Amino acid sequence: MRIATIDVGTNSTRLLVADVVNEEVKQLFKTGRVTRLGRGVKRSGRLSREGIEETLKALREFKDLLENYSPDRVVVVTTEAARLAENSEEFLSRVRELGFEIELLPEREEAELVFRANLLHFKPSGKAMTIDLGGGSTEIVFGDVNGIELLRSLKFGVVFLYESFLKSDPPERGELLSMESFIEKELKPIRESIGNVGFEVYAVGGTITSVVAMEEKMKVYRPEIVHGYTVTREMVEKWYSRLSSIPSSERKKVVGLEEGRVDVIVPGLAFFKVFCRLFGVERLTVSELGLLYGLVLREVKK
């Protein structure tokens, strides 16, 4: 069976085409575009005209690409930005006009799909946590092969953090400290719930994959290197210190950093800096197995 999955997120829109044989997933093609569907949605309560048009443009491009692969099934989902927006039905209708059925994915299912995909792949011997840092929300799941013990969908992602805290370019120290304080406040209840048990961490999303791309100076993104890469706390703090101290015009010159992430990379790195310090985590395993992959596994089960 050949399955195509599309994730219309707050910051980016991504496509995966995969073949599934005997429940084994083989990636054929994967791509994404920074479309910013959720720009300003927390402030205005509405999806912006620009965000909608950029996202529809990407979906038209994906539709053309899919003609080369002839998938048996195409699954399109959208997440936090559309969950929040009062005009989401207008956007969903326009997606349907393109010929796509689109599903407004519940936050709990979004988190569970990512967690189960990573446990199935990495097979940790003990406890594990997945962190899916998105544009509009952050899903954190903790548990093991026997089940999920904690699931939180935090109502912020890198776009929200950027729009809420970073007004200067480069950010002022006070802006960074306020943002870090907010992240810590949001994460503390999770830290207290888990206690001091050890666990593996699988990190998903554009922030953490960008760390690998920058660390390895990738002019062309190489998922086979990124997936499974160990990002240390030291790397996170190094890149946070470096990128938060220079303007976006200089960040654009950093090899491995996608142009569409030059602004939101700073809040993304702030999140992982605070997370590592608060939870006492020294290393993160980077995973390419995000929601797109989880959706493929869901369709196989169906």
Stockholm file with secondary structure:
# STOCKHOLM 1.0

chainA/1-302         MRIATIDVGTNSTRLLVADVVNEEVKQLFKTGRVTRLGRGVKRSGRLSREGIEETLKALREFKDLLENYSPDRVVVVTTEAARLAENSEEFLSRVRELGFEIELLPEREEAELVFRANLLHFKPSGKAMTIDLGGGSTEIVFGDVNGIELLRSLKFGVVFLYESFLKSDPPERGELLSMESFIEKELKPIRESIGNVGFEVYAVGGTITSVVAMEEKMKVYRPEIVHGYTVTREMVEKWYSRLSSIPSSERKKVVGLEEGRVDVIVPGLAFFKVFCRLFGVERLTVSELGLLYGLVLREVKK
#=GR chainA/1-302 SS CEEEEEEECSSEEEEEEEEEETTEEEEEEEEEEECCTTTTHHHHSSCCHHHHHHHHHHHHHHHHHHTTTCCSEEEEEECHHHHHCTTHHHHHHHHHHTTCCEEECCHHHHHHHHHHHHHHHHCCSSCEEEEEECSSCEEEEEEETTEEEEEEEESCCHHHHHHHHCCSSSCCHHHHHHHHHHHHHHHHHHHHHHTTCCCEEEEESHHHHHHHHHHTTCSSCCHHHHTTCEEEHHHHHHHHHHHHTSCHHHHTTSTTCCGGGTTTHHHHHHHHHHHHHHHTCCEEEECSCSHHHHHHHHHHHC
#=GC SS_cons         CEEEEEEECSSEEEEEEEEEETTEEEEEEEEEEECCTTTTHHHHSSCCHHHHHHHHHHHHHHHHHHTTTCCSEEEEEECHHHHHCTTHHHHHHHHHHTTCCEEECCHHHHHHHHHHHHHHHHCCSSCEEEEEECSSCEEEEEEETTEEEEEEEESCCHHHHHHHHCCSSSCCHHHHHHHHHHHHHHHHHHHHHHTTCCCEEEEESHHHHHHHHHHTTCSSCCHHHHTTCEEEHHHHHHHHHHHHTSCHHHHTTSTTCCGGGTTTHHHHHHHHHHHHHHHTCCEEEECSCSHHHHHHHHHHHC
//
